[in-house]
Structure formats: C-alpha cells, structure tokens
C-alpha cells in the first residue's frame, strides 16, 4: 500500500512539472512575440515636465488674526480599520 501511494505521488508531481513547463514555455513565447512587435513600433517621446521652482510662486502672508472656526468635536473616524 505504501509503494502504491508513493507511485501516485510521484506521478502527480511529474504531471504537475510537465504542465508548469508547458505553461512557462507558452508565456515565454508570448513575451518574446510582444517584445518583437514592440521593437518595430515607434513611440513618440513626450516632452519632460518642467522643473518645479518654488521661487516662481506668488506667496501671500496670512493675517495674524485669521477667522478660524472652532472644531465641532475631537472624535476620530475609523473606516475599514484605518483612522482618518
């Protein structure tokens, strides 16, 4: 009985290895085909984003006495185990 179980396990492992190898080969061939097609296409270059310069911003100084409203509560909201 133990030999039979061992033979069944070996057969299952071999079949699994063969299936995994076939799937890997198929995926690898698809990737190669996609890479060959992608190399023939010309993708236009997008212009780079301009550098951020903080000195070019228009800054305003806030008032010393700003009309801030008081908080309505000091509660914490928890949604899906995340505090917000």
One Martini backbone bead per residue (centre of mass of N, CA, C, O) as a GRO file, in nm:
protein
   84
    1UNK     BB    1   0.057   0.064  -0.019
    2UNK     BB    2   0.305   0.254  -0.002
    3UNK     BB    3   0.394   0.225  -0.296
    4UNK     BB    4   0.139   0.335  -0.426
    5UNK     BB    5   0.149   0.619  -0.301
    6UNK     BB    6   0.426   0.692  -0.415
    7UNK     BB    7   0.354   0.662  -0.715
    8UNK     BB    8   0.126   0.874  -0.718
    9UNK     BB    9   0.298   1.115  -0.629
   10UNK     BB   10   0.499   1.107  -0.861
   11UNK     BB   11   0.296   1.140  -1.091
   12UNK     BB   12   0.184   1.412  -1.001
   13UNK     BB   13   0.454   1.567  -1.010
   14UNK     BB   14   0.514   1.521  -1.310
   15UNK     BB   15   0.258   1.648  -1.424
   16UNK     BB   16   0.303   1.926  -1.298
   17UNK     BB   17   0.576   1.986  -1.434
   18UNK     BB   18   0.474   1.970  -1.728
   19UNK     BB   19   0.262   2.193  -1.708
   20UNK     BB   20   0.451   2.421  -1.614
   21UNK     BB   21   0.639   2.411  -1.861
   22UNK     BB   22   0.421   2.476  -2.074
   23UNK     BB   23   0.332   2.748  -1.960
   24UNK     BB   24   0.609   2.885  -1.962
   25UNK     BB   25   0.657   2.859  -2.267
   26UNK     BB   26   0.410   3.021  -2.358
   27UNK     BB   27   0.475   3.286  -2.211
   28UNK     BB   28   0.756   3.328  -2.338
   29UNK     BB   29   0.658   3.344  -2.634
   30UNK     BB   30   0.470   3.588  -2.595
   31UNK     BB   31   0.688   3.785  -2.499
   32UNK     BB   32   0.862   3.773  -2.752
   33UNK     BB   33   0.643   3.873  -2.949
   34UNK     BB   34   0.594   4.146  -2.806
   35UNK     BB   35   0.887   4.252  -2.831
   36UNK     BB   36   0.901   4.248  -3.141
   37UNK     BB   37   0.663   4.439  -3.189
   38UNK     BB   38   0.766   4.679  -3.008
   39UNK     BB   39   1.031   4.742  -3.173
   40UNK     BB   40   0.877   4.843  -3.441
   41UNK     BB   41   0.761   5.058  -3.277
   42UNK     BB   42   0.698   5.406  -3.257
   43UNK     BB   43   0.754   5.613  -2.981
   44UNK     BB   44   0.672   5.904  -2.873
   45UNK     BB   45   0.811   6.164  -2.720
   46UNK     BB   46   0.782   6.323  -2.427
   47UNK     BB   47   0.793   6.595  -2.268
   48UNK     BB   48   0.933   6.723  -2.014
   49UNK     BB   49   0.895   6.826  -1.713
   50UNK     BB   50   0.908   7.091  -1.543
   51UNK     BB   51   1.070   7.243  -1.313
   52UNK     BB   52   1.047   7.311  -0.983
   53UNK     BB   53   0.993   7.657  -0.867
   54UNK     BB   54   0.947   7.826  -0.571
   55UNK     BB   55   1.021   8.128  -0.670
   56UNK     BB   56   0.765   8.142  -0.883
   57UNK     BB   57   0.583   8.192  -0.660
   58UNK     BB   58   0.294   8.336  -0.509
   59UNK     BB   59   0.315   8.491  -0.208
   60UNK     BB   60   0.118   8.503   0.100
   61UNK     BB   61   0.037   8.664   0.383
   62UNK     BB   62  -0.106   8.606   0.662
   63UNK     BB   63  -0.304   8.670   0.906
   64UNK     BB   64  -0.290   8.700   1.243
   65UNK     BB   65  -0.620   8.727   1.235
   66UNK     BB   66  -0.790   8.454   1.182
   67UNK     BB   67  -1.111   8.309   1.087
   68UNK     BB   68  -1.137   8.060   1.284
   69UNK     BB   69  -1.289   7.769   1.344
   70UNK     BB   70  -1.413   7.561   1.553
   71UNK     BB   71  -1.437   7.263   1.672
   72UNK     BB   72  -1.692   7.018   1.699
   73UNK     BB   73  -1.472   6.785   1.757
   74UNK     BB   74  -1.264   6.495   1.895
   75UNK     BB   75  -1.297   6.283   1.680
   76UNK     BB   76  -1.262   5.952   1.540
   77UNK     BB   77  -1.229   5.796   1.230
   78UNK     BB   78  -1.329   5.457   1.141
   79UNK     BB   79  -1.229   5.278   0.835
   80UNK     BB   80  -1.129   4.979   0.779
   81UNK     BB   81  -0.901   5.006   1.003
   82UNK     BB   82  -0.885   5.328   0.947
   83UNK     BB   83  -0.753   5.632   1.015
   84UNK     BB   84  -0.908   5.978   0.944
   0.00000   0.00000   0.00000
